Amino acid sequence: MKPTVTTAVGSTAPFHITTLAAFLLPALALWVPSGYSYGALVLLLGALWFAPTWLRRRPEGLTLGLAVLLLGMGGMWFLLSLDTGSGHWDKGLKWMLGALCLLFTATYPPRPQAFIIGLPIGCLGMGVLALWQTLGLGMERATGYTNAIQWGNLALLLACLTGVPLVVYWRGLRTLWRVLMALALALGVAASLLSQSRGGWLALVGVLALGLLLVWRIRRRTFVPLLAGAAGLLLVLTLVLGFTPRFKERIGLATTEITGYLHTGQENTSLGVRLAQYKLIAQLIPQKPWLGWGAHGFVDEMQRRVDAGEYGPEMMHYPQIHNDFLDVWVKVGILGVLLQATLFAWVLAMFWPNRARLARYAEDSPVWRDALALRAMGCVVPVAYLVFGMSQPFFNHNSGIMFFVFYVAVLWSALQGVERGLWPQRTAWAAGVRSR
């Protein structure tokens, strides 16, 4: 299928590049080493090659606003980075190059089904790898090719994104695709559970609440069945966590670590260090709330207090606060918090599937479902990240930045393609959907 418009040079090549990238981003995910980088690299190369063409196009207002926010985040991460040498520029550049790729892919939107088809592949790969690491290799926690927390949280994100098209296209899906998508979703959740990442599990509650809110506003007659399904899913996960020895131990360990800190001030545990960090920044933020201590200034002050015996030496192993917003606040001040909060709010507002936006299409038509699926997935990303960042400095990891920046860019661009009518034929994901 070719888009109904071509580039200024009469080529559809940029559309094929963005479509390939849209597929690779979720399909390779984290079951291939640095799998999230391949799709991003394809986009970057395409953006550079076709720059003379897309730079002449004026981006749509919401797209331009998002690009500016990504550039702002890049600038902030130059200030937040504690790395030396070339590593100092690494995280900031990812945000800025993401803004470049956003403008390119928004000019040449990918086919929406490319990202959707990649999702179950990514979930299946992560689930199988997690099972192999824990059952085959005997590892205590599944980590993939990164740390357990990042792995588990991003696996859960991929599973939640997979659940969106499964629900949106459910009635039109062939049985084989229903089974495949459901299996992929289950393996994505299994990868997260096997990572034993406790903080990420809370994101599932936030995503389910978001989904129920959207259903209530858009398709109220299906609210009760989906509410029952969500309650059933939470019940099953609670039983799994409660009765599986490995997960039960993790929950018990969390209780022990929290009570140990509260009763005896024990800081040399995972949650004990986190609670000690929160105590420290409760003292530091009021002293410099507007401009912060600076990344190195914060570490120096923490070292001074450790040397003075106010905190244990374990604190120095964690120069980042285990909360994205608090980490930004103590280091660069309140403006950094507002920038990050604005980014989340902007993305959520861009994608929010209100009735006026969906009223552009005939209800239940293929293009209506495409727009709904893309908008709902776009909303899932900031909601999940908001919860992930409450107990983990999520943007301090390359995978955390890359997933957010490039998933949002591709989902938004695909939505722009749908709304501009670039794919006039059925855009729902091809063979898996029945013609109606």
N, C-alpha and C positions, 0 to 999 in steps of 0.2 A: 504494500500500500504506500503510495507516495503522498506527501503533503500537498495541499491545494495551492501553496505558494512556494516559490523557490527563492534562493538568495539572490542578491543583486548581480552575481556573476552567473546566474542560471543553474546552480548546482544544488542538489539535495544532500551532498556529502555532510554538511554540518549537522543535519537532522539525524543522519545515521550515526554520527559520532556521539551526539548527546543521548541517543537511544541506547547505544552500546554501553555507555557509561551508566545510564539509569538501570540497566540490567546488572552490570557487574557490581555496583555498590552494595546491594543487598545479597546478591547470589554468592559472592565470595566472603562477605562479612568477616567473621573472625575464625572460621575453620581452616582458612589458608593463612599462613604467616603474613601479617600486614595486608590482609585481603581487602580491607577498606581503602587501601591506597591506589589500587589499580584503576578503579573507575574514576577516582579523582585525578589521576595522572592523565587518563584519556581526555577528560574535560579540559585540563590545563593545556595540554598540547593542542587541542582543538581551538581553545580560546586564543592562544598565541598565533596559530597558523591563520585563522580567519579574522584576526584583530582589525585589519584594514576595512573589513566589511561591517562587522557588528559595532565597532566604535562610532560609526556614522549614524547609528540608530539611537533615537532618544528613548530611554527606558520608561516604562509605565511608572506612575508615582509610587505605588506600594513597593515595586521592585527596587526603585532608586532608594527609598527609605531604608529598606532592608540592607542594601549594599552599604549605605552610609553607617548603619549600626554595626555591620561586620567589620568595616574599616576601623570604627571606634574601638571595638573589642580587640582588634589587632594592636592598636596603639596602646591600649591598657595592658595587654599582655607583655609588651616590651618592658613596661614598668614592673610587672609582677614577676618576671622571670628571674630566677636565682642562678641560672646556668651561666657558664663562662664561655668565651670564645664564640664560635659560630652557633653553638647551642642556645645562646642568649636570644637569637632572632627566630628560632625555630617555631615556637608556638604563635607568636605574633604574625609571622609570615603566612601561616596556615589560614588564619582568619582573613588576611588581606587577599591572598590568592583565591580564597573561597568567594570573596566579593567579585573578583574578576570573572571567575567561572560562572557565578550567578548571572551576570550581565550577558555572557555568551549564551548560556543555555536558555535564558529567558527570550533571547532573540530567535533561537532555533530550538523550540521545545521538543523534548523526546516523546515518543509514543507512551501513553500512560500505562499500557499493559506491560511494557518492558520492566518497569520497577515491580509491578505486581507479580509477574512470573518469577522474578528473582527472589522474592521473599521466601517462598517455601523451600527453595534450594538452599538458601542461607540457613534457615531453621533446621532443615534435615542435616546439613553438614555439621552445625554446631551441636545438635543433639547426639549424633553418632559419635563425634569426637569426645564429647563429655562422658558418654557411656564407656567408650574405650579407655579413657584415662582413669576413670574410677573403678570400673569392673574388670577391665583387661589389664591395666598396669598397676592397679591397687593404690592409686593416688587418693589421699584423703579428700581433696577438693578438686573439682574440675577447674582448670585455669586456661585451657586453650593455649594460645601463644602470648598471653598477657597475664596480668594478675587476676586472682579469683573474683575480686569485686567488680572490676571492669567487665570481665567476661560474663559474669552472672547478670549484671544490670543490662548490658547490651543484648544478651540473649533474650532477656525478658522484653526489651523494647522491640526486637525483631518479631517475637511471638505476638505481641500486642498489635503490631502493624499488620501481621498476617491475618489476625482475627478480623480486621476491618473489612477487607474484600470478601472474606468468607461470609460475613453477615450481610453485606450490601448486595452481593450477587447470588446469595444462597438459592433463591427460588429458580434462578435461571441456570444454575450450575449442573453439569452432568454429574452422575453419582461418583464416577472415578475422581473427578476434581474435588468433590466434597470430601471424599476420604483422604485424598492426598493433602489437601489444605489442613484438614483437622489433624492428621498425623503430624504434619510439619509444626503446627501450633503446639501440639502436645510435646514434641521433642524440643522445641524452643524453650518451653516452660521447664522441661526436665533438665536442660542444660543450665538454666538459672538455679534450679533447686540443687543440682549436684555441685554447683559452685559454693553453696552455703552462704551466699551473700545476703545477709539479713536485711540491710537497709533497702535493697532493691525490691524486696517482697512488698514493701509498703506502696511502691509505685503502682502495683497492680490494683490496689484499692482506688487510687486516684484515677487511673485509666478507666476502670469499670464505672466509676461515678461519672466521668466525662461521657462515656458511651451511653449510659442510661439517660443523662440529661439531653443528649442529642436525639435519642430515640423519642423521648417525651415531647420534644419540640417539633420533630419532623414527622414521625410515624407513631402517633400515640397508641394506636390500636395494637401495636406489637410490644408495647412497654411491659405489660405483665409477663408474657412468656420470656422476654429477655431478662427481666428482673429475677424471675425464678431460675433462669439459667446462670446468671451471675452469682446468685446466692448459692446455687448448687456447686459452682466452681470454687467459690471461697470455702465452702464446707469441705469439699474433697481435699483442697490444699491444706486446710487446717488439720484434717485427720492425718494426712501424709506427714505434715510437720510434727504432729503430736505423737504419732505412734511409730515412726521410723527412727530407730536408735540414733542414727547419725544426726538427723535434724533435731531430735529431742535433746541431744547433747549440746548442740549449738544454742538452742533456746535456754537451756539450763545454764550454759556458760555465760550467756549475756546477763542473766539474772545475778549470777555470782559476781561478775565483774562490776556491775552497777552497785550492788550492795557493798562490795568490798571497798569501793571508792567512797561511798557515802558514809560508811561506818568507821573505816580505818584510814581513809585517804590513800588507798593503794592505787598507784598510778602506773605500775608496770604491767598493765593489761591493755588489750585493744580498746575497750570502752573506757577504761580508767584514764588513758592518755587523752581520749576525746573530751571527757568531762573536765580534765585538768586544763586542756586548751580553752574550753569555754570559760572557765574561771579566769584564766589569764586575760583573754580578750575583753572580758567584762570589766577588767581593771584598765586595760590599755585604750580601748575605743573612746571612752569619755575624755581621755586626756588629749587626743588628737582626732576628733570625729570628722573634721572637714577634709583634711588632706592626708590623713593617715600617717603611719610611721615609715612608709616605704618598705619594700620587700627586704632589703638588707638591714634597714633600721629595726624592723620587727625581730629578725633573727638575732641581731646584736642585743636587743633588750631582753629577749627570752634567755639568751646565754648569760647575761648579767644576773638575771633572777635565779637561774639554775645554780650559778656559781655562789650566789648568796644563800643557797639552801632553801629557797622558797618553793622550788619545784624539783622533781627528780630528774636525773640525767636522761631518762627515756624521752623527755620532751624534745631534745635536740635531734632526735631521729625523724621528727615530723615538722619540717619548716612550713608546711601548709596546714591551715586549719581545716578540720574535717567538716566543712560547710562552705559552699561556694560563696554565698553572700557575705558571711562573716569574714572569710579570708580576704575578700576584696575590700571590705570596709576597714579592717584594721591596717591594711597596707596602703591603699590609695584613697581612702576616704569615702564619704557619702556619695560623691559624684560617680564613683565606680559602681556602687550598689544601684544607683538610679539607671546607669547605662545598661547593666545586665538585666535589671527588672524590665526596662523598656524593650529590650530585645525580646524577651519572652512574651511580653504583652503584645508587641507588634506582630510577632509570628502568629500568635493565637488569633488576633483580630484579623489578620490577612486571610486566614484559612476558615474562619468561623462560618459554618454553613447555615446562615439564617435563611428564612423563607424567601426573602426578596432575591437573594442570590440564586437559589435553586428554582425560583419561579421562571427563570429564563428558558427553561426546558420543560417539555411535557413530562409530567410525573411518571416515573417508572420506565422512561425511555432509556436506551443504552447510554446516551450522553448524560442524562440526569444521574444515573448510577455512577458513571465515571467521575463526574464532578463531585458527587457526594463522597465517594471513596477517597479521592485525593484530598478533599478538604478535611475529612475526618482523620485521615492519617497525618496530615499536617498539624492538626490540633494535638494528636497524641504525643508528638515529639516534645514540645515545650512542657506539657504536663508531666510526662515521665522524667524529663531532665530536672524539673523543679524539685521533684521528690528525691531523685538520685543525689542531687547536690546538697540535700539537707544533712547527709551523714558521710559525704565523700567529696573531696575536691575534684569534681568530675572533669572540669575543663583543664585541670593540670596534667591530664593524660592526652596523648596524641589521638587515641581512638575516640575519646570523649569529644574533642573538637571536631574531628573529621566526620563522625557520624552526624552530629548536629548540623554543621555547616552544609555538607553536601547532600544530606537527605532533605533538608529544608529547601535547598536550591533546586533539586531535581523535582521534588513534589510540586513546588510552586510553578516551575516552568512547565511541567506537564499539564497542570491545571490551566495555565495561560494558553497552551495549545488547544485544549478542549474548548475553552471559552472563545477563542478566536476562530474556531471552526477549521483548524488545520487538518483534522482527521475526520472528514465528513461521513465516512462509512462507520460501521459499528466499531467502536474503540474498546469495548469490553474485551477482555483478554482471550479473544479468538476462539480456539478449538474447545476450550473448557466451557463455553457458554452456549446454551441452546439458542437457536434462532427462534424468534417468537413473532 
